[in-house]
């Protein structure tokens, strides 16, 4: 029985690493001009008060068709407890878009004192 749990845990963490990233990695992607699109799925008022530089504000189910399938989308919401980014990532992936979720969301980005634009 323990072997099954170990394999399940291994599969879970492999998938988690494959489809999530952290603030430091996203900052490096931006600095290296990697072909990414950053998507903020928080409410428009929160986005207007501050967001990751270059991020666009899209709510779940709106405007995804304007995204390129040639660029990886980095999606974030408020914090690690927010499920909006996970839901948007699931929707984007089901439509064939390459996507990863920013762990810690906007709160994690701010905690690293990375730049914010408004």
MODELLER restraints for C-alpha pairs under 7 A, 6 or more apart:
rsr = mdl.restraints
at = mdl.atoms
rsr.add(forms.Gaussian(group=physical.xy_distance, feature=features.Distance(at['CA:19:A'], at['CA:100:A']), mean=4.67, stdev=0.5))
rsr.add(forms.Gaussian(group=physical.xy_distance, feature=features.Distance(at['CA:19:A'], at['CA:101:A']), mean=6.38, stdev=0.5))
rsr.add(forms.Gaussian(group=physical.xy_distance, feature=features.Distance(at['CA:20:A'], at['CA:100:A']), mean=5.04, stdev=0.5))
rsr.add(forms.Gaussian(group=physical.xy_distance, feature=features.Distance(at['CA:20:A'], at['CA:101:A']), mean=4.65, stdev=0.5))
rsr.add(forms.Gaussian(group=physical.xy_distance, feature=features.Distance(at['CA:20:A'], at['CA:102:A']), mean=5.86, stdev=0.5))
rsr.add(forms.Gaussian(group=physical.xy_distance, feature=features.Distance(at['CA:20:A'], at['CA:103:A']), mean=6.30, stdev=0.5))
rsr.add(forms.Gaussian(group=physical.xy_distance, feature=features.Distance(at['CA:21:A'], at['CA:100:A']), mean=6.73, stdev=0.5))
rsr.add(forms.Gaussian(group=physical.xy_distance, feature=features.Distance(at['CA:21:A'], at['CA:101:A']), mean=6.21, stdev=0.5))
rsr.add(forms.Gaussian(group=physical.xy_distance, feature=features.Distance(at['CA:21:A'], at['CA:102:A']), mean=5.10, stdev=0.5))
rsr.add(forms.Gaussian(group=physical.xy_distance, feature=features.Distance(at['CA:21:A'], at['CA:103:A']), mean=5.92, stdev=0.5))
rsr.add(forms.Gaussian(group=physical.xy_distance, feature=features.Distance(at['CA:22:A'], at['CA:102:A']), mean=5.54, stdev=0.5))
rsr.add(forms.Gaussian(group=physical.xy_distance, feature=features.Distance(at['CA:22:A'], at['CA:103:A']), mean=5.29, stdev=0.5))
rsr.add(forms.Gaussian(group=physical.xy_distance, feature=features.Distance(at['CA:23:A'], at['CA:102:A']), mean=6.79, stdev=0.5))
rsr.add(forms.Gaussian(group=physical.xy_distance, feature=features.Distance(at['CA:23:A'], at['CA:108:A']), mean=6.66, stdev=0.5))
rsr.add(forms.Gaussian(group=physical.xy_distance, feature=features.Distance(at['CA:23:A'], at['CA:109:A']), mean=5.34, stdev=0.5))
rsr.add(forms.Gaussian(group=physical.xy_distance, feature=features.Distance(at['CA:35:A'], at['CA:71:A']), mean=5.41, stdev=0.5))
rsr.add(forms.Gaussian(group=physical.xy_distance, feature=features.Distance(at['CA:35:A'], at['CA:72:A']), mean=6.83, stdev=0.5))
rsr.add(forms.Gaussian(group=physical.xy_distance, feature=features.Distance(at['CA:36:A'], at['CA:71:A']), mean=5.10, stdev=0.5))
rsr.add(forms.Gaussian(group=physical.xy_distance, feature=features.Distance(at['CA:36:A'], at['CA:72:A']), mean=4.83, stdev=0.5))
rsr.add(forms.Gaussian(group=physical.xy_distance, feature=features.Distance(at['CA:36:A'], at['CA:73:A']), mean=5.65, stdev=0.5))
rsr.add(forms.Gaussian(group=physical.xy_distance, feature=features.Distance(at['CA:36:A'], at['CA:74:A']), mean=6.90, stdev=0.5))
rsr.add(forms.Gaussian(group=physical.xy_distance, feature=features.Distance(at['CA:37:A'], at['CA:71:A']), mean=6.48, stdev=0.5))
rsr.add(forms.Gaussian(group=physical.xy_distance, feature=features.Distance(at['CA:37:A'], at['CA:72:A']), mean=6.27, stdev=0.5))
rsr.add(forms.Gaussian(group=physical.xy_distance, feature=features.Distance(at['CA:37:A'], at['CA:73:A']), mean=4.72, stdev=0.5))
rsr.add(forms.Gaussian(group=physical.xy_distance, feature=features.Distance(at['CA:37:A'], at['CA:74:A']), mean=6.14, stdev=0.5))
rsr.add(forms.Gaussian(group=physical.xy_distance, feature=features.Distance(at['CA:38:A'], at['CA:54:A']), mean=6.77, stdev=0.5))
rsr.add(forms.Gaussian(group=physical.xy_distance, feature=features.Distance(at['CA:38:A'], at['CA:55:A']), mean=4.59, stdev=0.5))
rsr.add(forms.Gaussian(group=physical.xy_distance, feature=features.Distance(at['CA:38:A'], at['CA:56:A']), mean=6.39, stdev=0.5))
rsr.add(forms.Gaussian(group=physical.xy_distance, feature=features.Distance(at['CA:38:A'], at['CA:73:A']), mean=5.75, stdev=0.5))
rsr.add(forms.Gaussian(group=physical.xy_distance, feature=features.Distance(at['CA:38:A'], at['CA:74:A']), mean=4.75, stdev=0.5))
rsr.add(forms.Gaussian(group=physical.xy_distance, feature=features.Distance(at['CA:38:A'], at['CA:75:A']), mean=5.99, stdev=0.5))
rsr.add(forms.Gaussian(group=physical.xy_distance, feature=features.Distance(at['CA:39:A'], at['CA:55:A']), mean=5.35, stdev=0.5))
rsr.add(forms.Gaussian(group=physical.xy_distance, feature=features.Distance(at['CA:39:A'], at['CA:56:A']), mean=5.12, stdev=0.5))
rsr.add(forms.Gaussian(group=physical.xy_distance, feature=features.Distance(at['CA:39:A'], at['CA:57:A']), mean=5.94, stdev=0.5))
rsr.add(forms.Gaussian(group=physical.xy_distance, feature=features.Distance(at['CA:39:A'], at['CA:58:A']), mean=6.49, stdev=0.5))
rsr.add(forms.Gaussian(group=physical.xy_distance, feature=features.Distance(at['CA:39:A'], at['CA:73:A']), mean=6.75, stdev=0.5))
rsr.add(forms.Gaussian(group=physical.xy_distance, feature=features.Distance(at['CA:39:A'], at['CA:74:A']), mean=6.00, stdev=0.5))
rsr.add(forms.Gaussian(group=physical.xy_distance, feature=features.Distance(at['CA:39:A'], at['CA:75:A']), mean=4.72, stdev=0.5))
rsr.add(forms.Gaussian(group=physical.xy_distance, feature=features.Distance(at['CA:39:A'], at['CA:76:A']), mean=6.41, stdev=0.5))
rsr.add(forms.Gaussian(group=physical.xy_distance, feature=features.Distance(at['CA:40:A'], at['CA:55:A']), mean=6.14, stdev=0.5))
rsr.add(forms.Gaussian(group=physical.xy_distance, feature=features.Distance(at['CA:40:A'], at['CA:56:A']), mean=5.93, stdev=0.5))
rsr.add(forms.Gaussian(group=physical.xy_distance, feature=features.Distance(at['CA:40:A'], at['CA:57:A']), mean=4.82, stdev=0.5))
rsr.add(forms.Gaussian(group=physical.xy_distance, feature=features.Distance(at['CA:40:A'], at['CA:58:A']), mean=6.26, stdev=0.5))
rsr.add(forms.Gaussian(group=physical.xy_distance, feature=features.Distance(at['CA:40:A'], at['CA:75:A']), mean=6.04, stdev=0.5))
rsr.add(forms.Gaussian(group=physical.xy_distance, feature=features.Distance(at['CA:40:A'], at['CA:76:A']), mean=5.27, stdev=0.5))
rsr.add(forms.Gaussian(group=physical.xy_distance, feature=features.Distance(at['CA:40:A'], at['CA:77:A']), mean=5.93, stdev=0.5))
rsr.add(forms.Gaussian(group=physical.xy_distance, feature=features.Distance(at['CA:41:A'], at['CA:57:A']), mean=5.87, stdev=0.5))
rsr.add(forms.Gaussian(group=physical.xy_distance, feature=features.Distance(at['CA:41:A'], at['CA:58:A']), mean=5.29, stdev=0.5))
rsr.add(forms.Gaussian(group=physical.xy_distance, feature=features.Distance(at['CA:41:A'], at['CA:59:A']), mean=4.98, stdev=0.5))
rsr.add(forms.Gaussian(group=physical.xy_distance, feature=features.Distance(at['CA:41:A'], at['CA:60:A']), mean=6.77, stdev=0.5))
rsr.add(forms.Gaussian(group=physical.xy_distance, feature=features.Distance(at['CA:41:A'], at['CA:76:A']), mean=6.26, stdev=0.5))
rsr.add(forms.Gaussian(group=physical.xy_distance, feature=features.Distance(at['CA:41:A'], at['CA:77:A']), mean=5.34, stdev=0.5))
rsr.add(forms.Gaussian(group=physical.xy_distance, feature=features.Distance(at['CA:41:A'], at['CA:84:A']), mean=6.62, stdev=0.5))
rsr.add(forms.Gaussian(group=physical.xy_distance, feature=features.Distance(at['CA:41:A'], at['CA:85:A']), mean=6.36, stdev=0.5))
rsr.add(forms.Gaussian(group=physical.xy_distance, feature=features.Distance(at['CA:42:A'], at['CA:77:A']), mean=5.17, stdev=0.5))
rsr.add(forms.Gaussian(group=physical.xy_distance, feature=features.Distance(at['CA:42:A'], at['CA:78:A']), mean=6.49, stdev=0.5))
rsr.add(forms.Gaussian(group=physical.xy_distance, feature=features.Distance(at['CA:44:A'], at['CA:57:A']), mean=6.87, stdev=0.5))
rsr.add(forms.Gaussian(group=physical.xy_distance, feature=features.Distance(at['CA:47:A'], at['CA:57:A']), mean=6.68, stdev=0.5))
rsr.add(forms.Gaussian(group=physical.xy_distance, feature=features.Distance(at['CA:48:A'], at['CA:118:A']), mean=5.49, stdev=0.5))
rsr.add(forms.Gaussian(group=physical.xy_distance, feature=features.Distance(at['CA:49:A'], at['CA:118:A']), mean=5.56, stdev=0.5))
rsr.add(forms.Gaussian(group=physical.xy_distance, feature=features.Distance(at['CA:50:A'], at['CA:116:A']), mean=5.91, stdev=0.5))
rsr.add(forms.Gaussian(group=physical.xy_distance, feature=features.Distance(at['CA:50:A'], at['CA:117:A']), mean=5.39, stdev=0.5))
rsr.add(forms.Gaussian(group=physical.xy_distance, feature=features.Distance(at['CA:50:A'], at['CA:118:A']), mean=4.39, stdev=0.5))
rsr.add(forms.Gaussian(group=physical.xy_distance, feature=features.Distance(at['CA:51:A'], at['CA:116:A']), mean=5.42, stdev=0.5))
rsr.add(forms.Gaussian(group=physical.xy_distance, feature=features.Distance(at['CA:51:A'], at['CA:117:A']), mean=5.51, stdev=0.5))
rsr.add(forms.Gaussian(group=physical.xy_distance, feature=features.Distance(at['CA:51:A'], at['CA:118:A']), mean=6.20, stdev=0.5))
rsr.add(forms.Gaussian(group=physical.xy_distance, feature=features.Distance(at['CA:52:A'], at['CA:115:A']), mean=6.89, stdev=0.5))
rsr.add(forms.Gaussian(group=physical.xy_distance, feature=features.Distance(at['CA:52:A'], at['CA:116:A']), mean=5.15, stdev=0.5))
rsr.add(forms.Gaussian(group=physical.xy_distance, feature=features.Distance(at['CA:52:A'], at['CA:117:A']), mean=6.28, stdev=0.5))
rsr.add(forms.Gaussian(group=physical.xy_distance, feature=features.Distance(at['CA:53:A'], at['CA:115:A']), mean=6.88, stdev=0.5))
rsr.add(forms.Gaussian(group=physical.xy_distance, feature=features.Distance(at['CA:53:A'], at['CA:116:A']), mean=5.80, stdev=0.5))
rsr.add(forms.Gaussian(group=physical.xy_distance, feature=features.Distance(at['CA:53:A'], at['CA:117:A']), mean=5.38, stdev=0.5))
rsr.add(forms.Gaussian(group=physical.xy_distance, feature=features.Distance(at['CA:60:A'], at['CA:88:A']), mean=5.44, stdev=0.5))
rsr.add(forms.Gaussian(group=physical.xy_distance, feature=features.Distance(at['CA:69:A'], at['CA:97:A']), mean=5.02, stdev=0.5))
rsr.add(forms.Gaussian(group=physical.xy_distance, feature=features.Distance(at['CA:69:A'], at['CA:98:A']), mean=6.48, stdev=0.5))
rsr.add(forms.Gaussian(group=physical.xy_distance, feature=features.Distance(at['CA:72:A'], at['CA:98:A']), mean=4.89, stdev=0.5))
rsr.add(forms.Gaussian(group=physical.xy_distance, feature=features.Distance(at['CA:72:A'], at['CA:99:A']), mean=5.37, stdev=0.5))
rsr.add(forms.Gaussian(group=physical.xy_distance, feature=features.Distance(at['CA:73:A'], at['CA:98:A']), mean=6.24, stdev=0.5))
rsr.add(forms.Gaussian(group=physical.xy_distance, feature=features.Distance(at['CA:73:A'], at['CA:99:A']), mean=4.64, stdev=0.5))
rsr.add(forms.Gaussian(group=physical.xy_distance, feature=features.Distance(at['CA:73:A'], at['CA:100:A']), mean=6.32, stdev=0.5))
rsr.add(forms.Gaussian(group=physical.xy_distance, feature=features.Distance(at['CA:74:A'], at['CA:99:A']), mean=5.97, stdev=0.5))
rsr.add(forms.Gaussian(group=physical.xy_distance, feature=features.Distance(at['CA:74:A'], at['CA:100:A']), mean=5.09, stdev=0.5))
rsr.add(forms.Gaussian(group=physical.xy_distance, feature=features.Distance(at['CA:74:A'], at['CA:101:A']), mean=5.66, stdev=0.5))
rsr.add(forms.Gaussian(group=physical.xy_distance, feature=features.Distance(at['CA:74:A'], at['CA:102:A']), mean=6.37, stdev=0.5))
rsr.add(forms.Gaussian(group=physical.xy_distance, feature=features.Distance(at['CA:75:A'], at['CA:85:A']), mean=5.71, stdev=0.5))
rsr.add(forms.Gaussian(group=physical.xy_distance, feature=features.Distance(at['CA:75:A'], at['CA:89:A']), mean=6.81, stdev=0.5))
rsr.add(forms.Gaussian(group=physical.xy_distance, feature=features.Distance(at['CA:75:A'], at['CA:100:A']), mean=6.35, stdev=0.5))
rsr.add(forms.Gaussian(group=physical.xy_distance, feature=features.Distance(at['CA:75:A'], at['CA:101:A']), mean=4.91, stdev=0.5))
rsr.add(forms.Gaussian(group=physical.xy_distance, feature=features.Distance(at['CA:75:A'], at['CA:102:A']), mean=5.94, stdev=0.5))
rsr.add(forms.Gaussian(group=physical.xy_distance, feature=features.Distance(at['CA:76:A'], at['CA:85:A']), mean=5.09, stdev=0.5))
rsr.add(forms.Gaussian(group=physical.xy_distance, feature=features.Distance(at['CA:76:A'], at['CA:101:A']), mean=6.03, stdev=0.5))
rsr.add(forms.Gaussian(group=physical.xy_distance, feature=features.Distance(at['CA:76:A'], at['CA:102:A']), mean=5.23, stdev=0.5))
rsr.add(forms.Gaussian(group=physical.xy_distance, feature=features.Distance(at['CA:76:A'], at['CA:105:A']), mean=4.90, stdev=0.5))
rsr.add(forms.Gaussian(group=physical.xy_distance, feature=features.Distance(at['CA:76:A'], at['CA:106:A']), mean=6.63, stdev=0.5))
rsr.add(forms.Gaussian(group=physical.xy_distance, feature=features.Distance(at['CA:77:A'], at['CA:84:A']), mean=6.13, stdev=0.5))
rsr.add(forms.Gaussian(group=physical.xy_distance, feature=features.Distance(at['CA:77:A'], at['CA:85:A']), mean=5.36, stdev=0.5))
rsr.add(forms.Gaussian(group=physical.xy_distance, feature=features.Distance(at['CA:77:A'], at['CA:105:A']), mean=5.01, stdev=0.5))
rsr.add(forms.Gaussian(group=physical.xy_distance, feature=features.Distance(at['CA:77:A'], at['CA:106:A']), mean=6.11, stdev=0.5))
rsr.add(forms.Gaussian(group=physical.xy_distance, feature=features.Distance(at['CA:78:A'], at['CA:105:A']), mean=5.09, stdev=0.5))
rsr.add(forms.Gaussian(group=physical.xy_distance, feature=features.Distance(at['CA:78:A'], at['CA:106:A']), mean=5.17, stdev=0.5))
rsr.add(forms.Gaussian(group=physical.xy_distance, feature=features.Distance(at['CA:78:A'], at['CA:107:A']), mean=6.09, stdev=0.5))
rsr.add(forms.Gaussian(group=physical.xy_distance, feature=features.Distance(at['CA:79:A'], at['CA:104:A']), mean=4.75, stdev=0.5))
rsr.add(forms.Gaussian(group=physical.xy_distance, feature=features.Distance(at['CA:79:A'], at['CA:105:A']), mean=4.24, stdev=0.5))
rsr.add(forms.Gaussian(group=physical.xy_distance, feature=features.Distance(at['CA:79:A'], at['CA:106:A']), mean=5.97, stdev=0.5))
rsr.add(forms.Gaussian(group=physical.xy_distance, feature=features.Distance(at['CA:79:A'], at['CA:107:A']), mean=5.22, stdev=0.5))
rsr.add(forms.Gaussian(group=physical.xy_distance, feature=features.Distance(at['CA:79:A'], at['CA:108:A']), mean=6.64, stdev=0.5))
rsr.add(forms.Gaussian(group=physical.xy_distance, feature=features.Distance(at['CA:80:A'], at['CA:103:A']), mean=6.19, stdev=0.5))
rsr.add(forms.Gaussian(group=physical.xy_distance, feature=features.Distance(at['CA:80:A'], at['CA:104:A']), mean=4.26, stdev=0.5))
rsr.add(forms.Gaussian(group=physical.xy_distance, feature=features.Distance(at['CA:80:A'], at['CA:105:A']), mean=5.98, stdev=0.5))
rsr.add(forms.Gaussian(group=physical.xy_distance, feature=features.Distance(at['CA:85:A'], at['CA:101:A']), mean=6.54, stdev=0.5))
rsr.add(forms.Gaussian(group=physical.xy_distance, feature=features.Distance(at['CA:86:A'], at['CA:101:A']), mean=6.79, stdev=0.5))
rsr.add(forms.Gaussian(group=physical.xy_distance, feature=features.Distance(at['CA:89:A'], at['CA:99:A']), mean=6.15, stdev=0.5))
rsr.add(forms.Gaussian(group=physical.xy_distance, feature=features.Distance(at['CA:89:A'], at['CA:100:A']), mean=6.83, stdev=0.5))
rsr.add(forms.Gaussian(group=physical.xy_distance, feature=features.Distance(at['CA:89:A'], at['CA:101:A']), mean=6.77, stdev=0.5))
rsr.add(forms.Gaussian(group=physical.xy_distance, feature=features.Distance(at['CA:92:A'], at['CA:99:A']), mean=6.94, stdev=0.5))
rsr.add(forms.Gaussian(group=physical.xy_distance, feature=features.Distance(at['CA:93:A'], at['CA:99:A']), mean=6.39, stdev=0.5))
